[in-house]
Amino acid sequence: MNNLFYTIIVLICLSACSSNSREKLEFDEQQMLDYTVEKVIASLSSMSCGDSLPRNIYSGQTDWNLVGINDWCSGFWPGILWYAYEESKNPDILASAQGFTEPLGGVLEVPVDNHDLGFMLYSSYGNGFRLTGNPAYQDVILTSADSLATLYNSKVGTILSWPSMREKMNWPHNTIIDNMINLELLFWASKNGGSQHLYDIAVKHAETCMTTLIRPDYSTYHVAVFDTIDGHFIKGVTHQGYADNSMWARGQSWGIYGYTMAYRETGDERFLDLATKLADRFLERLPEDGIPYWDFDDPKIPDAPKDASAACVAASALLELSSFMDNENLKAGYKNAAIKMLSILSTDAYLANGKNQAFLMHSTGHYPNGSEIDASIIYADYYYIEALTRLKKINAGKRLH
């Protein structure tokens, strides 16, 4: 499919929002940011700073289920607190952001065994450094980038995602689409005191995934499996999606986010082109109500569970992607697509309101494993508040980074 076709598809997908793709959609991001800050303050009233952090809330529960610092989701709650502090300038939220961030440094006290250091430490320490300039935070980020780089295989050209899967699944070297997000840690470190080697690893990883994790129709595999002898690509499979050849919703959103970020950090037009094609594929396949099911190809649709987290990640990514568009129709189109998703997420159908401590409901974590199905999940909240923050900055004419 050529670029013209994808441009047309985007504009068609947005027709429900606006008869003119450059029309400004009405959405009060300030009201929703106020909502997130209020929810954060309410949650903090029943929490103590430390090494137990929110992960999920299941149906019928009101309070967050907590995990330790080595859980891959541990950085999202501190990240939410940093965004809430950025919005509110509330000193109590600042103290909590610091209090929940600092224990995560303990992640680096054990050998790195997966790729999630970006999720864990860049979401927390990275946002903390961005807002405070604390040099101790910078030290942790640089150390974590060096640790993540130890999982890089130069023969393959990617970072290893799950060492445990070598024997469990007979995947000699595996890389998942989620791993694109962790490259931001390497890019940042390479420009803030780290080595050029970190930048080179991030670029090579993104390049390798372009031809392995991305299918010809611009949907994504969840997992790429490689040989460790000569590094060749063996196959693409799924772990959290419906099937090896299906389009797992959150995986597609990770791809949009990751390649948009890779373009921001490199200026490489190949990454921008791919980000737009991944985005167009996502928008083309959205259901009529605008929020994806957990996997676009689940045969149980429309009786399959939704994944609000995929919408949150995609919305945040689309807002940044819109900022890189020279074509005004495409710029407005991607922005409006993000606003449409945020508008739907900001209704009673998805807002937790007083039902539980989270911002949102109806996310799906690992459907094949039967875990976190139709739940409130911390990373949905993280990318929701990030998307709202980005939209506010865009509307104010401010830089996103």
C-alpha positions as CSV (number, residue, x, y, z in Angstrom):
1,M,0.0,0.0,0.0
2,N,1.4,3.4,-0.9
3,N,1.6,6.6,1.1
4,L,-1.4,8.2,-0.7
5,F,-3.6,5.2,0.2
6,Y,-2.6,5.6,3.9
7,T,-3.3,9.3,3.9
8,I,-6.8,8.7,2.5
9,I,-7.4,6.0,5.1
10,V,-6.4,8.3,8.0
11,L,-8.8,11.0,6.8
12,I,-11.6,8.5,6.3
13,C,-11.1,7.2,9.9
14,L,-11.4,10.7,11.2
15,S,-14.5,11.5,9.3
16,A,-16.6,10.6,12.3
17,C,-14.8,13.2,14.3
18,S,-14.9,16.0,11.8
19,S,-16.0,16.8,8.3
20,N,-12.8,18.7,8.0
21,S,-9.6,17.0,9.2
22,R,-8.2,20.4,10.2
23,E,-11.2,21.3,12.3
24,K,-10.4,21.6,16.0
25,L,-12.2,19.0,18.1
26,E,-13.6,20.1,21.4
27,F,-12.0,18.4,24.4
28,D,-11.1,19.8,27.8
29,E,-7.8,18.3,28.6
30,Q,-7.4,20.6,31.6
31,Q,-10.5,19.2,33.2
32,M,-9.2,15.6,32.8
33,L,-5.7,16.6,34.1
34,D,-7.5,18.0,37.2
35,Y,-9.2,14.7,37.5
36,T,-5.9,12.8,37.4
37,V,-4.4,15.0,40.0
38,E,-7.4,14.6,42.3
39,K,-7.2,10.8,41.9
40,V,-3.5,10.8,42.7
41,I,-4.1,12.8,45.9
42,A,-6.9,10.5,46.9
43,S,-4.7,7.4,46.3
44,L,-1.7,8.8,48.2
45,S,-3.9,9.3,51.2
46,S,-3.9,5.5,51.7
47,M,-0.3,4.8,50.6
48,S,3.1,5.0,52.2
49,C,6.2,5.8,50.1
50,G,8.4,2.8,49.6
51,D,9.2,-0.3,47.5
52,S,5.6,-1.5,47.0
53,L,4.0,0.1,44.0
54,P,0.6,0.0,42.2
55,R,0.1,-2.5,39.3
56,N,-3.6,-3.3,38.8
57,I,-7.2,-3.3,40.2
58,Y,-9.6,-6.1,39.3
59,S,-13.3,-5.9,39.0
60,G,-14.9,-5.5,42.5
61,Q,-11.7,-4.1,44.0
62,T,-11.2,-0.5,45.0
63,D,-7.5,-0.3,45.9
64,W,-4.4,-0.9,43.9
65,N,-2.7,-4.3,44.1
66,L,0.9,-3.7,44.8
67,V,4.2,-5.2,43.3
68,G,7.8,-4.9,44.2
69,I,10.5,-2.8,42.5
70,N,11.6,-5.6,40.2
71,D,8.2,-5.9,38.5
72,W,8.3,-4.4,35.0
73,C,5.5,-2.0,35.9
74,S,7.2,-0.5,38.9
75,G,8.2,2.7,37.3
76,F,4.7,3.8,36.1
77,W,3.4,5.0,39.5
78,P,6.3,7.2,40.2
79,G,6.0,8.4,36.6
80,I,2.4,9.3,37.1
81,L,3.3,11.2,40.3
82,W,5.9,13.2,38.3
83,Y,3.3,14.1,35.7
84,A,0.8,15.0,38.4
85,Y,3.5,17.2,40.1
86,E,4.3,18.8,36.7
87,E,0.6,19.8,36.4
88,S,-0.2,20.7,40.0
89,K,3.2,21.9,41.5
90,N,1.8,20.3,44.7
91,P,4.7,19.9,47.1
92,D,3.1,16.8,48.7
93,I,2.9,15.1,45.3
94,L,6.6,16.1,44.7
95,A,7.6,14.4,48.0
96,S,5.7,11.3,47.1
97,A,7.2,11.2,43.6
98,Q,10.6,11.3,45.2
99,G,9.7,8.8,47.8
100,F,8.4,6.2,45.3
101,T,11.2,6.8,42.8
102,E,14.2,6.4,45.0
103,P,13.7,2.7,46.0
104,L,13.7,1.7,42.3
105,G,17.5,2.3,42.2
106,G,17.6,-1.2,43.8
107,V,16.7,-2.7,40.5
108,L,20.3,-2.2,39.5
109,E,21.7,-4.1,42.4
110,V,20.9,-7.5,40.7
111,P,22.0,-8.6,37.2
112,V,19.7,-7.4,34.5
113,D,17.5,-10.2,33.2
114,N,15.1,-8.4,30.9
115,H,14.7,-5.4,28.7
116,D,12.3,-3.5,30.9
117,L,14.7,-1.0,32.5
118,G,13.3,1.8,30.3
119,F,9.8,1.2,31.6
120,M,11.0,0.9,35.1
121,L,13.7,3.6,35.4
122,Y,13.2,6.1,32.6
123,S,9.5,6.5,33.4
124,S,10.5,7.2,37.0
125,Y,14.0,8.6,37.2
126,G,13.7,10.1,33.7
127,N,10.7,12.1,34.5
128,G,12.2,13.0,37.8
129,F,15.4,14.4,36.2
130,R,13.4,16.2,33.6
131,L,11.5,18.1,36.3
132,T,14.2,18.5,39.0
133,G,17.6,18.2,37.3
134,N,18.7,16.1,40.3
135,P,22.2,14.8,39.3
136,A,21.6,11.6,41.4
137,Y,18.7,10.8,39.1
138,Q,21.0,11.2,36.1
139,D,23.5,8.8,37.5
140,V,20.9,6.1,37.9
141,I,19.6,6.6,34.3
142,L,23.2,6.4,32.9
143,T,23.9,3.2,34.9
144,S,20.6,1.7,33.8
145,A,21.4,2.4,30.1
146,D,24.7,0.6,30.4
147,S,22.9,-2.3,32.1
148,L,20.3,-2.5,29.3
149,A,23.1,-2.5,26.7
150,T,24.5,-5.7,28.1
151,L,21.5,-7.5,26.6
152,Y,22.4,-6.4,23.1
153,N,23.5,-9.1,20.7
154,S,25.6,-7.6,17.9
155,K,25.1,-10.6,15.6
156,V,21.4,-10.2,15.8
157,G,21.3,-6.5,16.0
158,T,18.7,-6.3,18.8
159,I,18.4,-6.2,22.6
160,L,17.4,-9.5,24.1
161,S,13.9,-9.2,25.7
162,W,13.3,-12.4,27.7
163,P,16.4,-14.5,28.6
164,S,14.1,-17.1,30.3
165,M,12.4,-17.8,26.9
166,R,15.6,-19.4,25.5
167,E,14.7,-22.7,27.2
168,K,11.1,-22.2,28.0
169,M,10.0,-21.5,24.4
170,N,13.1,-22.6,22.5
171,W,13.7,-19.0,21.4
172,P,17.5,-18.6,21.1
173,H,17.2,-14.8,21.0
174,N,13.9,-13.0,21.2
175,T,12.9,-9.4,20.8
176,I,9.4,-8.0,21.5
177,I,7.8,-5.0,20.0
178,D,7.5,-3.5,23.5
179,N,11.3,-3.2,23.6
180,M,11.1,-0.2,21.2
181,I,10.0,1.9,24.1
182,N,13.1,1.1,26.1
183,L,15.3,2.6,23.4
184,E,14.5,6.0,24.7
185,L,16.6,5.2,27.7
186,L,19.6,4.5,25.5
187,F,19.0,7.6,23.3
188,W,18.8,9.9,26.3
189,A,21.8,8.4,28.0
190,S,24.0,8.7,24.9
191,K,23.2,12.5,24.8
192,N,23.6,13.1,28.5
193,G,26.9,11.7,29.5
194,G,26.7,8.2,28.2
195,S,28.7,6.7,25.2
196,Q,28.0,6.9,21.5
197,H,27.7,3.1,21.7
198,L,24.3,3.4,23.4
199,Y,23.0,5.5,20.5
200,D,24.3,3.1,18.0
201,I,22.7,0.1,19.7
202,A,19.3,1.9,19.8
203,V,19.5,2.8,16.1
204,K,20.5,-0.8,15.1
205,H,17.8,-2.3,17.2
206,A,15.2,-0.1,15.5
207,E,16.5,-0.9,12.1
208,T,16.5,-4.6,12.7
209,C,13.0,-4.6,14.0
210,M,11.8,-2.7,10.9
211,T,12.4,-5.8,8.8
212,T,11.5,-8.5,11.4
213,L,8.8,-7.3,13.8
214,I,7.0,-5.3,11.2
215,R,4.9,-7.3,8.6
216,P,4.4,-6.2,5.0
217,D,0.9,-4.8,5.8
218,Y,2.4,-2.7,8.7
219,S,0.9,-4.7,11.5
220,T,3.3,-6.0,14.1
221,Y,4.4,-9.3,15.4
222,H,4.7,-9.4,19.2
223,V,7.9,-11.4,19.2
224,A,10.8,-11.8,16.7
225,V,12.9,-15.0,17.2
226,F,16.5,-15.0,16.0
227,D,19.3,-17.5,15.7
228,T,22.3,-16.7,17.9
229,I,24.9,-18.4,15.6
230,D,24.6,-16.1,12.6
231,G,21.8,-13.8,13.8
232,H,19.3,-14.6,11.1
233,F,15.6,-14.0,11.7
234,I,13.8,-17.3,12.4
235,K,10.1,-16.4,12.8
236,G,7.6,-14.0,14.1
237,V,5.3,-15.2,16.8
238,T,3.0,-13.9,19.6
239,H,3.0,-14.3,23.3
240,Q,0.3,-12.0,24.5
241,G,-1.8,-11.7,21.3
242,Y,-4.5,-14.0,19.8
243,A,-2.3,-15.7,17.2
244,D,1.1,-15.4,15.6
245,N,-0.4,-13.6,12.6
246,S,-2.9,-11.5,14.5
247,M,-2.6,-7.8,15.3
248,W,-2.3,-7.5,19.1
249,A,-3.6,-4.0,19.9
250,R,-1.1,-2.9,22.5
251,G,1.8,-4.2,20.4
252,Q,0.7,-2.0,17.5
253,S,0.6,1.0,19.8
254,W,4.1,0.2,21.1
255,G,5.3,0.2,17.6
256,I,3.7,3.6,16.8
257,Y,5.1,5.1,20.0
258,G,8.6,3.5,19.6
259,Y,9.2,4.6,16.0
260,T,7.9,8.1,16.6
261,M,10.3,8.4,19.4
262,A,13.1,6.9,17.3
263,Y,12.5,9.6,14.7
264,R,12.6,12.3,17.3
265,E,15.9,11.1,18.6
266,T,17.6,10.5,15.2
267,G,15.8,12.5,12.5
268,D,15.9,9.4,10.4
269,E,13.0,9.7,7.9
270,R,12.7,6.0,7.6
271,F,11.5,5.8,11.2
272,L,9.0,8.6,10.7
273,D,7.6,6.9,7.6
274,L,7.2,3.7,9.4
275,A,5.6,5.4,12.4
276,T,2.9,6.9,10.1
277,K,2.2,3.5,8.4
278,L,1.9,1.8,11.8
279,A,-0.4,4.5,13.0
280,D,-2.5,4.4,9.8
281,R,-2.9,0.6,10.1
282,F,-4.0,1.1,13.8
283,L,-6.6,3.8,12.9
284,E,-7.8,1.9,9.9
285,R,-8.8,-1.1,12.0
286,L,-10.3,0.7,15.0
287,P,-13.9,-0.4,15.8
288,E,-16.7,2.0,15.5
289,D,-16.6,3.1,19.1
290,G,-13.0,4.1,18.7
291,I,-11.3,2.0,21.4
292,P,-9.5,-1.2,20.3
293,Y,-10.3,-4.7,21.4
294,W,-7.3,-6.4,23.0
295,D,-6.5,-8.0,19.7
296,F,-7.9,-6.8,16.4
297,D,-8.3,-10.3,15.1
298,D,-10.0,-12.0,18.1
299,P,-12.9,-14.0,16.5
300,K,-15.0,-13.3,19.6
301,I,-15.3,-9.6,18.6
302,P,-17.6,-7.8,19.5
303,D,-17.7,-10.0,22.7
304,A,-14.0,-9.7,23.3
305,P,-12.5,-7.4,26.0
306,K,-11.3,-4.0,25.2
307,D,-7.8,-2.6,25.9
308,A,-7.9,1.0,27.1
309,S,-4.2,0.8,27.7
310,A,-3.6,0.4,23.9
311,A,-5.7,3.4,23.2
312,C,-3.7,5.5,25.8
313,V,-0.3,4.5,24.4
314,A,-1.6,5.2,20.8
315,A,-3.1,8.5,21.8
316,S,0.2,9.7,23.4
317,A,2.1,8.5,20.4
318,L,-0.2,10.1,17.8
319,L,0.1,13.5,19.5
320,E,3.8,13.4,19.2
321,L,3.6,12.1,15.6
322,S,1.3,14.9,14.7
323,S,4.0,17.4,15.8
324,F,6.3,16.0,13.1
325,M,3.9,16.4,10.2
326,D,4.5,19.1,7.6
327,N,1.2,18.4,5.9
328,E,-1.4,20.4,7.9
329,N,-4.2,17.9,7.1
330,L,-2.1,15.0,8.5
331,K,-1.0,17.0,11.5
332,A,-4.6,17.8,12.4
333,G,-5.6,14.3,11.4
334,Y,-3.3,12.5,13.8
335,K,-4.0,15.0,16.6
336,N,-7.8,14.6,16.1
337,A,-7.5,10.8,16.2
338,A,-5.7,11.1,19.5
339,I,-8.3,13.6,20.9
340,K,-11.1,11.3,19.8
341,M,-9.6,8.4,21.7
342,L,-9.0,10.6,24.8
343,S,-12.5,11.9,24.6
344,I,-13.9,8.4,24.6
345,L,-11.6,7.3,27.4
346,S,-12.8,10.4,29.4
347,T,-16.4,9.3,29.6
348,D,-18.2,7.3,32.2
349,A,-17.7,4.2,30.1
350,Y,-14.0,4.1,30.9
351,L,-13.3,6.5,33.8
352,A,-13.0,4.8,37.1
353,N,-14.3,7.9,39.0
354,G,-15.2,6.7,42.4
355,K,-15.2,3.0,41.6
356,N,-11.6,2.5,42.3
357,Q,-8.3,4.3,42.8
358,A,-7.3,4.2,39.1
359,F,-8.0,6.8,36.4
360,L,-9.3,4.3,33.9
361,M,-11.0,0.9,33.7
362,H,-11.2,-1.8,30.9
363,S,-7.6,-2.6,30.1
364,T,-6.3,-6.1,29.1
365,G,-2.9,-7.2,30.2
366,H,-2.1,-10.8,29.2
367,Y,-5.3,-12.4,27.7
368,P,-3.8,-15.8,26.7
369,N,-2.5,-16.1,30.3
370,G,-5.8,-15.2,31.8
371,S,-4.3,-12.2,33.7
372,E,-5.4,-8.6,34.0
373,I,-8.5,-9.0,31.8
374,D,-10.9,-6.1,31.9
375,A,-8.9,-4.5,34.7
376,S,-7.5,-1.1,35.7
377,I,-3.8,-1.3,34.9
378,I,-1.1,1.2,35.9
379,Y,0.4,1.7,32.5
380,A,-3.0,2.7,31.0
381,D,-3.1,5.5,33.6
382,Y,0.5,6.5,32.9
383,Y,0.1,6.9,29.2
384,Y,-3.3,8.6,29.8
385,I,-1.8,11.4,31.9
386,E,1.2,11.6,29.5
387,A,-1.2,12.1,26.6
388,L,-3.2,14.7,28.4
389,T,0.0,16.5,29.3
390,R,1.2,16.4,25.7
391,L,-2.1,17.7,24.4
392,K,-2.0,20.6,26.8
393,K,1.5,21.5,25.6
394,I,0.6,21.2,22.0
395,N,-2.4,23.5,22.4
396,A,-0.2,26.0,24.3
397,G,2.4,25.9,21.5
398,K,5.0,24.4,23.7
399,R,7.6,21.8,22.9
400,L,6.9,18.3,24.0
401,H,10.5,17.6,25.0
